[in-house]
Amino acid sequence: MGRIINLEELRSIRNRLRDERKKVVFTNGVFDILHRGHVQYLTDARALGDVLIVGINSDDSVRRIKGSGRPIVGEEDRAFLVSSLLPVDFVCFFDEDTPYNLIAAIVPDILVKGADWSRDNIVGREIVEGAGGVVKAIKLTPDRSTTSIIDRILERFSGDRAKGK
């Protein structure tokens, strides 16, 4: 089971992993309302290396990116859930809008994003590739997203209200 750590701890762990010649994979996201697509994505990311580090947007970061109604699930709960998943070794929060500073601090061997991201828009790509690492895009699980779950809940709720339930 993964651990939730701060950036200072992560730097130290990354240095040790580098000395041990472990291949470190990094990905990031909000991971609001954890679902099958998240688990499959993290499983696929972990399969690319020896250790999976997941950067999670803080609540403030999520609100700036997705609006005042998000996240649905708070950062501590999101980190607990993600860190509890078998493929995840470490979780670290970042408060900026992007994980650029986190990526620059640890310089992973493999940077992973969903295939819905164009290569040119992957934050930290130049850092990882400049250090000899690689950037990988992982195919997303179709019809699985937090937004679609929220939309279905709202649709159901509005339908029930219209019926007087």
Secondary structure, DSSP 8 states (H G I E B T S, - for coil): --EE--HHHHHHHHHHHHHTT--EEEEEE---S--HHHHHHHHHHHTTSSEEEEEEE-HHHHHHHH-TT--SS-HHHHHHHHHTSTT--EEEEE-SSSSHHHHHHH--SEEEEETTS-GGG-TTHHHHHHTT-EEEEE---TT--HHHHHHHHHHHHHHHHHTT-
